Amino acid sequence: MPTPGPRRVPGPDDPLRIAYLCYRGKPHVGGQGVYTRHLTRALVELGHQVEVLGGQPYPLLDERVPLTKLPSLDIFNDTYPGRFPAYWEFKDWTDVVEVLQFSAGTFSEPLAFSLRAWRELKDRAGEFDLVHDNQCLGYGILGVAEHLPTVVTLHHPITVDRRLEIEHAPNWRKRVSVGRWYSFVKMQARVARRMPRIVVVSENSIKDIHQDMGVALDRMRLVPVGVDPELFRPLPHVARVPGRLITTASADVTLKGLAYLLEALAKLRTERDVTMTVIGRPKPGGRSAETIERLGLADAVTFVSGVSDERIVELYAEAELAVVPSLYEGFSLPAVEAMATGTALVATTGGALVEVTGRDGDTVLSCPPGDADALAATIRRGLDDASLRARVGDAGRVRVVERWTWRHTAVQTVEQYREVLALPRPAGRGRP
């Protein structure tokens, strides 16, 4: 591969041509999908050109944002997660890499996707001004960065997920398995340390990424995520259902704290009629399904997935309290979306949540993470005081609207793009 020639140098007011990488982008798989959908739309609305290069499950995008699909073997699909592909499904060497990693017990998507993205972009470098990688950080991103200036969003260090999963593993065999699964985190740390700019969504995450992954502080910049306050808004015509709670569970993992919320719900059910809507889909045989069965909560918990944003807003309007029970959050989109609807929020103090939600009793009802008794007591406090719910809900919306919108996020992200474009650019061979 020859050394890339001179690249276009956009002026300070020129629209940018952005290749946006998203290895796992459908909204139901977590906040990365929501971030992708809304940030790319906001960038287009600012006048920039954005093309998303995505892997399965493919992102849901604004009609103005084209999607280039980089198909994987889709090993972790919704229907048969963890399946082993048949030999006739192999298309090229990146599929071999994906299967070898999977066979070794490692989460294989980040490395395989990054190699597919490098292969796609090395011959298309002249079509873009820069690349924005949404927390893939596979070794292929090093090759991408030699062809095009690259900015990375790192929502939080996955080292936290690994640590919590190991701590909550039931036995040593499971701990070994979890450690092997999360071995891709070492790769992400090595790649992150070599990136010219890491966009991080909270001060807490900046601290943890520096501590856990060794990324230099002067390479990180704070750009919080946002919410659409015109979409996520109060619906005064919708009646709230007494005793109704709502939470979001984008993944059935320890980090999200759903098990503690289910235990708190069971405690509250001994004294009052309480129900809960969970935005997300249950994992068959997962820990949440087991906890619901063990605590006898099948008639009290309803999972909702695949619905429109408008329906999600209605679900918030029907609830008396929204709950974010996470043990750790790098930011928490569910928290700001709930607050934007004017629904009073109960949240733990895990990770960046205090930074996002504000002070207890003002804009949130807070409690320590990993404590079902404290969570039940805080929910009880909110359910018993209608005036407190109204005051916290109203103040929460004001806090969000003043601080976090997707337009703010896009404007600040573009500032980081232009800073990186202004950096000296050494010639490279484009080899990861």
Backbone torsions as a table, in degrees:
resi	resn	phi	psi	omega
1	MET	NA	122.4	179.9
2	PRO	-69.9	157.3	177.2
3	THR	-64.9	133.5	-178.4
4	PRO	-58.7	144.6	177.8
5	GLY	-79.7	-172.3	-179.7
6	PRO	-58.9	137.3	179.8
7	ARG	-98.4	159.8	175.3
8	ARG	-64.5	137.0	176.8
9	VAL	-112.2	100.9	-177.6
10	PRO	-65.3	145.4	173.7
11	GLY	-72.8	169.9	-175.5
12	PRO	-62.5	-21.1	179.9
13	ASP	-114.3	3.6	-177.5
14	ASP	-73.7	141.4	171.9
15	PRO	-61.6	145.7	-178.1
16	LEU	-101.6	151.5	176.2
17	ARG	-107.4	111.9	-168.2
18	ILE	-116.0	127.9	169.0
19	ALA	-97.8	116.2	-174.6
20	TYR	-106.9	123.4	-176.3
21	LEU	-102.0	129.7	-179.5
22	CYS	-143.0	102.6	-174.2
23	TYR	-76.1	-17.1	-177.0
24	ARG	-154.3	97.4	-164.0
25	GLY	-124.5	1.0	180.0
26	LYS	-70.0	137.3	-174.4
27	PRO	-54.4	-31.4	-175.2
28	HIS	-72.6	-9.9	180.0
29	VAL	-91.4	1.5	174.8
30	GLY	138.1	-176.2	-175.4
31	GLY	-64.5	-24.5	179.8
32	GLN	-62.2	-36.0	178.1
33	GLY	-68.7	-39.7	177.0
34	VAL	-65.3	-44.7	178.0
35	TYR	-57.3	-46.3	-179.2
36	THR	-61.2	-48.3	-176.2
37	ARG	-61.9	-47.6	-173.1
38	HIS	-81.4	-36.3	179.2
39	LEU	-67.0	-44.8	-179.0
40	THR	-63.5	-37.7	176.9
41	ARG	-63.9	-43.6	-179.6
42	ALA	-65.6	-35.2	177.2
43	LEU	-64.9	-41.4	177.6
44	VAL	-64.0	-39.7	179.7
45	GLU	-66.4	-21.9	173.9
46	LEU	-82.7	-4.3	176.4
47	GLY	103.3	6.4	-178.5
48	HIS	-92.4	160.4	178.6
49	GLN	-101.8	124.4	-176.7
50	VAL	-127.5	130.7	171.3
51	GLU	-121.8	125.9	179.2
52	VAL	-93.3	129.5	171.2
53	LEU	-105.1	113.5	-170.0
54	GLY	-130.5	152.7	173.3
55	GLY	-109.9	173.1	-179.8
56	GLN	-70.6	148.1	-10.4
57	PRO	-71.1	130.3	-171.4
58	TYR	-64.0	146.3	-179.0
59	PRO	-70.4	154.4	171.3
60	LEU	-96.8	119.6	-169.7
61	LEU	-121.8	160.4	169.7
62	ASP	-60.3	147.9	-176.4
63	GLU	-63.0	-18.7	179.7
64	ARG	-85.3	-4.4	-176.8
65	VAL	-109.1	108.9	179.5
66	PRO	-71.6	149.1	178.7
67	LEU	-117.1	124.9	169.4
68	THR	-102.1	116.3	-176.4
69	LYS	-82.7	131.8	174.2
70	LEU	-114.5	85.7	-170.3
71	PRO	-64.3	138.7	173.5
72	SER	-104.2	-169.7	172.3
73	LEU	-83.5	-2.1	175.6
74	ASP	51.4	47.7	-177.1
75	ILE	-63.7	-35.3	-175.8
76	PHE	-103.4	49.0	-179.6
77	ASN	-75.5	167.2	-175.6
78	ASP	-68.3	-33.4	-173.3
79	THR	-80.8	-46.6	-178.8
80	TYR	-130.6	70.0	-178.0
81	PRO	-64.8	134.0	178.8
82	GLY	83.3	15.2	-179.6
83	ARG	-71.6	155.5	175.2
84	PHE	-97.6	124.0	-175.7
85	PRO	-66.0	150.6	174.0
86	ALA	-77.6	156.1	-173.9
87	TYR	-61.6	-31.4	-177.2
88	TRP	-74.5	-7.9	177.5
89	GLU	-81.9	-14.9	-177.4
90	PHE	-71.6	126.1	-178.1
91	LYS	-106.8	-35.0	-176.6
92	ASP	-160.5	-172.9	-173.9
93	TRP	-67.0	-25.7	178.7
94	THR	-68.0	-30.9	175.6
95	ASP	-66.8	-36.8	177.1
96	VAL	-63.4	-44.2	177.6
97	VAL	-58.3	-44.7	-178.2
98	GLU	-60.6	-44.1	-178.0
99	VAL	-71.3	-38.0	178.2
100	LEU	-62.1	-42.5	177.5
101	GLN	-64.5	-44.5	178.8
102	PHE	-61.5	-41.5	-179.4
103	SER	-64.9	-26.6	178.4
104	ALA	-83.8	1.5	178.3
105	GLY	85.0	15.7	-177.7
106	THR	-105.7	146.6	173.7
107	PHE	-63.9	114.2	-165.7
108	SER	-94.0	-11.2	-171.1
109	GLU	-67.5	-45.5	-175.6
110	PRO	-58.5	-47.0	-179.4
111	LEU	-64.7	-49.4	-176.3
112	ALA	-62.5	-42.9	179.7
113	PHE	-64.0	-41.2	-178.1
114	SER	-62.7	-35.9	178.0
115	LEU	-69.5	-37.3	176.8
116	ARG	-67.0	-38.8	178.4
117	ALA	-65.4	-42.1	177.3
118	TRP	-60.7	-44.3	-179.8
119	ARG	-62.8	-39.3	-179.9
120	GLU	-69.9	-41.1	-170.4
121	LEU	-86.9	-22.7	-176.2
122	LYS	-64.1	-25.7	178.1
123	ASP	-99.6	-0.3	-179.3
124	ARG	-121.5	17.2	-173.9
125	ALA	-56.7	-32.9	-178.8
126	GLY	-70.6	-10.5	-177.9
127	GLU	-87.8	-9.8	-174.5
128	PHE	-132.3	155.6	174.1
129	ASP	-91.5	-30.5	-180.0
130	LEU	-162.6	170.2	178.4
131	VAL	-119.4	138.8	173.5
132	HIS	-117.4	112.6	179.9
133	ASP	-97.1	124.5	179.4
134	ASN	-93.6	81.6	170.2
135	GLN	57.0	32.2	170.6
136	CYS	-80.5	-60.2	174.3
137	LEU	55.6	36.2	170.6
138	GLY	-81.0	167.3	-176.6
139	TYR	-61.0	-27.1	177.8
140	GLY	-61.5	-23.5	178.9
141	ILE	-65.1	-28.3	175.5
142	LEU	-63.2	-39.4	176.2
143	GLY	-67.4	-41.3	176.7
144	VAL	-57.6	-44.9	-175.6
145	ALA	-66.9	-19.9	176.3
146	GLU	-79.5	-18.3	177.2
147	HIS	-96.0	-34.9	-173.7
148	LEU	-141.1	144.5	173.2
149	PRO	-56.1	139.0	-171.6
150	THR	-131.6	131.9	174.1
151	VAL	-116.0	139.9	-178.5
152	VAL	-121.2	134.7	167.6
153	THR	-95.3	126.2	176.9
154	LEU	-121.9	103.7	-172.3
155	HIS	-68.2	-44.6	171.8
156	HIS	-163.7	159.8	-178.9
157	PRO	-72.7	127.0	-179.6
158	ILE	-68.1	-8.9	172.9
159	THR	-56.7	-31.1	179.2
160	VAL	-68.3	-44.4	176.4
161	ASP	-56.8	-46.7	-178.3
162	ARG	-61.1	-45.6	-178.0
163	ARG	-62.2	-44.5	-178.5
164	LEU	-68.0	-39.7	179.2
165	GLU	-64.8	-39.7	178.6
166	ILE	-67.1	-42.4	-179.8
167	GLU	-62.0	-33.1	-176.5
168	HIS	-98.1	4.5	178.0
169	ALA	-67.1	140.0	-173.6
170	PRO	-75.0	-20.4	-177.7
171	ASN	-156.2	174.0	-175.6
172	TRP	-67.4	-32.4	178.3
173	ARG	-62.9	-42.9	179.2
174	LYS	-66.6	-36.8	178.6
175	ARG	-63.2	-41.4	177.1
176	VAL	-63.4	-42.5	-179.8
177	SER	-63.1	-42.7	179.4
178	VAL	-64.8	-42.8	178.8
179	GLY	-60.2	-39.9	178.5
180	ARG	-67.5	-42.7	179.9
181	TRP	-58.1	-41.3	-176.6
182	TYR	-89.8	13.7	-179.3
183	SER	-64.6	-18.5	177.4
184	PHE	-64.0	-17.1	-179.3
185	VAL	-62.6	-34.8	178.4
186	LYS	-61.9	-41.1	177.0
187	MET	-61.4	-45.8	-178.5
188	GLN	-60.9	-39.1	179.3
189	ALA	-65.7	-43.0	179.7
190	ARG	-61.7	-42.5	-179.2
191	VAL	-70.0	-43.0	-178.1
192	ALA	-59.6	-37.6	-178.8
193	ARG	-66.2	-18.2	-178.4
194	ARG	-102.8	0.4	179.1
195	MET	-82.5	141.6	-178.7
196	PRO	-70.7	-25.6	-178.3
197	ARG	-151.1	127.6	175.5
198	ILE	-114.3	120.0	175.1
199	VAL	-89.0	126.2	-175.6
200	VAL	-124.5	145.7	-167.9
201	VAL	-93.1	-6.0	178.1
202	SER	-156.4	156.7	176.7
203	GLU	-62.9	-37.3	179.6
204	ASN	-61.4	-41.3	178.9
205	SER	-67.6	-36.1	176.6
206	ILE	-58.1	-46.5	179.3
207	LYS	-60.9	-46.3	-176.4
208	ASP	-70.7	-37.3	178.0
209	ILE	-64.9	-40.7	177.1
210	HIS	-63.0	-43.5	-176.6
211	GLN	-72.9	-44.6	-173.4
212	ASP	-86.8	-31.2	-172.4
213	MET	-114.7	-7.4	175.9
214	GLY	74.1	20.5	178.4
215	VAL	-78.3	131.1	-178.3
216	ALA	-62.2	138.9	-178.5
217	LEU	-61.7	-33.6	-177.1
218	ASP	-75.1	-4.6	175.5
219	ARG	-97.9	-4.2	-177.7
220	MET	-107.2	145.2	176.7
221	ARG	-134.9	142.9	179.5
222	LEU	-84.5	120.4	172.2
223	VAL	-136.8	95.5	-178.3
224	PRO	-64.1	155.5	175.2
225	VAL	-79.8	178.7	-172.6
226	GLY	-135.2	-169.8	178.3
227	VAL	-148.6	154.7	175.2
228	ASP	-94.2	100.8	-174.9
229	PRO	-69.9	-15.6	176.0
230	GLU	-80.2	-27.3	176.9
231	LEU	-87.7	-54.5	178.3
232	PHE	-86.6	95.2	-173.2
233	ARG	-142.2	162.8	175.8
234	PRO	-65.2	145.9	175.5
235	LEU	-122.4	83.4	-174.0
236	PRO	-63.3	-18.8	-179.7
237	HIS	-80.3	-10.4	179.5
238	VAL	-94.7	125.2	-178.2
239	ALA	-78.9	136.3	176.5
240	ARG	-77.8	139.8	-178.9
241	VAL	-87.9	121.8	-179.3
242	PRO	-55.0	131.3	177.7
243	GLY	77.1	7.8	-178.2
244	ARG	-87.3	129.0	173.3
245	LEU	-111.1	158.2	175.4
246	ILE	-140.2	141.2	176.9
247	THR	-146.2	165.7	177.4
248	THR	-117.3	130.9	177.5
249	ALA	-127.7	87.9	-177.0
250	SER	-74.2	-19.8	179.1
251	ALA	-152.2	143.8	-178.1
252	ASP	-88.0	67.8	-177.3
253	VAL	-126.9	159.1	-177.7
254	THR	-55.8	-40.0	-175.5
255	LEU	-50.7	-37.1	-173.2
256	LYS	-79.9	-12.8	171.8
257	GLY	70.7	17.4	-176.9
258	LEU	-63.8	-33.3	-179.9
259	ALA	-60.0	-38.9	179.5
260	TYR	-69.1	-36.4	177.5
261	LEU	-67.0	-39.1	177.6
262	LEU	-64.0	-39.8	176.5
263	GLU	-64.7	-40.7	177.4
264	ALA	-63.7	-40.0	178.2
265	LEU	-61.5	-42.1	179.1
266	ALA	-62.2	-39.1	178.1
267	LYS	-63.9	-44.4	-178.9
268	LEU	-67.2	-30.6	-179.2
269	ARG	-66.9	-18.0	177.9
270	THR	-75.3	-12.5	-175.2
271	GLU	-124.5	-13.9	-175.9
272	ARG	-160.7	169.7	177.9
273	ASP	-88.6	108.3	-179.3
274	VAL	-129.7	135.7	175.8
275	THR	-128.6	165.1	-177.3
276	MET	-143.0	136.1	171.4
277	THR	-102.2	129.3	178.4
278	VAL	-111.7	118.5	176.3
279	ILE	-82.3	106.4	-175.6
280	GLY	152.3	174.9	179.2
281	ARG	-117.7	136.1	-178.7
282	PRO	-71.2	146.0	175.8
283	LYS	-89.4	117.9	-179.2
284	PRO	-55.1	125.1	179.9
285	GLY	76.8	5.5	-179.9
286	GLY	-76.9	176.4	-175.6
287	ARG	-66.4	-32.4	179.3
288	SER	-68.6	-43.7	178.2
289	ALA	-60.5	-40.8	178.9
290	GLU	-65.3	-40.6	-179.0
291	THR	-67.4	-41.0	178.6
292	ILE	-61.5	-43.4	179.0
293	GLU	-66.6	-43.4	-177.4
294	ARG	-64.5	-35.8	-177.1
295	LEU	-93.3	0.0	178.5
296	GLY	66.9	43.0	-175.2
297	LEU	-106.9	12.3	-174.8
298	ALA	-57.6	-35.1	-178.4
299	ASP	-87.1	-1.5	-176.5
300	ALA	-111.3	-12.5	-175.3
301	VAL	-120.1	127.6	178.2
302	THR	-121.1	124.4	176.3
303	PHE	-93.1	136.5	179.6
304	VAL	-129.2	128.0	177.9
305	SER	-147.1	161.9	177.0
306	GLY	71.3	20.9	179.7
307	VAL	-103.6	166.1	-178.1
308	SER	-73.2	162.2	175.2
309	ASP	-59.5	-36.4	-179.6
310	GLU	-62.4	-39.1	177.8
311	ARG	-68.6	-36.0	176.8
312	ILE	-62.1	-40.7	177.4
313	VAL	-61.9	-40.6	177.0
314	GLU	-62.6	-38.5	178.9
315	LEU	-64.1	-39.1	174.6
316	TYR	-62.6	-40.9	-178.3
317	ALA	-66.3	-25.2	179.8
318	GLU	-82.2	-14.3	-175.1
319	ALA	-94.5	146.9	174.0
320	GLU	-80.6	-31.4	179.2
321	LEU	-141.3	141.4	167.2
322	ALA	-100.9	146.8	-175.2
323	VAL	-131.3	132.0	171.0
324	VAL	-119.5	99.8	-173.1
325	PRO	-93.8	18.4	-169.0
326	SER	-61.0	146.1	171.6
327	LEU	-76.6	-25.2	-179.8
328	TYR	-159.0	141.6	172.9
329	GLU	-140.2	139.0	173.2
330	GLY	-77.8	-26.9	173.2
331	PHE	-153.6	-71.8	177.5
332	SER	104.7	88.8	172.4
333	LEU	-61.8	-42.1	178.0
334	PRO	-57.2	-33.3	179.9
335	ALA	-65.8	-48.8	-176.8
336	VAL	-72.4	-30.8	176.8
337	GLU	-66.9	-42.5	177.4
338	ALA	-62.7	-45.6	-179.4
339	MET	-62.5	-37.4	-179.5
340	ALA	-64.0	-27.4	179.5
341	THR	-81.0	-4.2	-178.2
342	GLY	80.5	9.5	176.5
343	THR	-83.5	129.4	179.9
344	ALA	-60.5	136.0	-173.7
345	LEU	-109.8	132.2	166.7
346	VAL	-104.1	126.7	-178.0
347	ALA	-145.3	150.6	174.0
348	THR	-78.1	176.4	177.8
349	THR	-102.1	22.9	-176.6
350	GLY	-73.4	132.2	175.9
351	GLY	61.8	-126.9	-175.2
352	ALA	-89.2	6.8	-173.2
353	LEU	-61.0	-39.5	178.6
354	VAL	-62.5	-40.6	178.0
355	GLU	-59.6	-34.3	-176.7
356	VAL	-85.7	-48.6	-168.4
357	THR	-85.8	-22.3	-179.8
358	GLY	91.8	-162.1	-171.1
359	ARG	-84.2	144.2	178.0
360	ASP	-59.6	133.7	178.3
361	GLY	86.5	-15.5	177.8
362	ASP	-97.5	-63.8	-178.0
363	THR	-119.6	1.5	-178.9
364	VAL	-159.9	156.9	168.7
365	LEU	-108.2	112.9	-169.1
366	SER	-113.7	158.7	178.7
367	CYS	-155.0	162.7	-179.5
368	PRO	-69.7	151.9	179.2
369	PRO	-75.5	155.3	174.0
370	GLY	70.7	26.8	-177.6
371	ASP	-135.9	98.3	-176.6
372	ALA	-64.6	-36.5	179.0
373	ASP	-63.9	-45.4	179.8
374	ALA	-65.9	-37.1	178.6
375	LEU	-65.8	-42.7	177.8
376	ALA	-62.6	-41.3	-180.0
377	ALA	-64.5	-38.8	-179.5
378	THR	-70.5	-40.4	175.8
379	ILE	-63.3	-43.2	178.2
380	ARG	-58.6	-43.1	177.6
381	ARG	-56.7	-43.0	180.0
382	GLY	-71.7	-41.0	-179.0
383	LEU	-66.7	-28.6	-175.7
384	ASP	-84.9	-7.6	-172.4
385	ASP	-133.8	94.7	-177.4
386	ALA	-64.4	-37.7	-179.6
387	SER	-67.5	-36.2	176.6
388	LEU	-64.9	-43.6	177.8
389	ARG	-58.5	-45.5	-177.9
390	ALA	-64.9	-42.7	-178.3
391	ARG	-66.4	-45.6	180.0
392	VAL	-66.4	-40.4	179.5
393	GLY	-63.2	-45.1	180.0
394	ASP	-64.6	-44.9	-178.8
395	ALA	-68.0	-33.3	178.6
396	GLY	-64.0	-41.8	178.6
397	ARG	-64.0	-43.2	179.1
398	VAL	-58.6	-43.0	-179.9
399	ARG	-59.9	-44.6	-177.2
400	VAL	-68.5	-48.0	-175.9
401	VAL	-62.4	-34.2	-179.4
402	GLU	-74.3	-23.8	-170.7
403	ARG	-113.9	-38.0	-165.2
404	TRP	-132.0	107.0	168.4
405	THR	-132.0	159.6	-179.6
406	TRP	-66.4	-28.4	176.4
407	ARG	-65.3	-43.5	176.3
408	HIS	-58.3	-43.9	-179.7
409	THR	-60.6	-45.0	-178.5
410	ALA	-65.3	-43.9	-179.9
411	VAL	-60.0	-45.3	-179.4
412	GLN	-70.2	-32.1	176.7
413	THR	-66.6	-41.8	178.4
414	VAL	-62.4	-35.9	175.9
415	GLU	-58.4	-39.8	177.6
416	GLN	-69.6	-37.8	175.5
417	TYR	-56.0	-49.1	-174.6
418	ARG	-68.6	-34.3	176.0
419	GLU	-63.5	-42.7	180.0
420	VAL	-69.2	-38.0	177.3
421	LEU	-62.4	-27.0	-179.3
422	ALA	-83.2	-8.6	-179.9
423	LEU	-72.9	150.7	173.9
424	PRO	-58.2	141.0	-174.3
425	ARG	-118.4	102.6	178.1
426	PRO	-73.0	149.4	175.3
427	ALA	-70.8	146.1	179.8
428	GLY	-139.7	171.6	-179.6
429	ARG	-96.1	-9.0	178.1
430	GLY	72.0	30.9	-177.3
431	ARG	-113.7	120.0	-177.8
432	PRO	-73.2	NA	NA
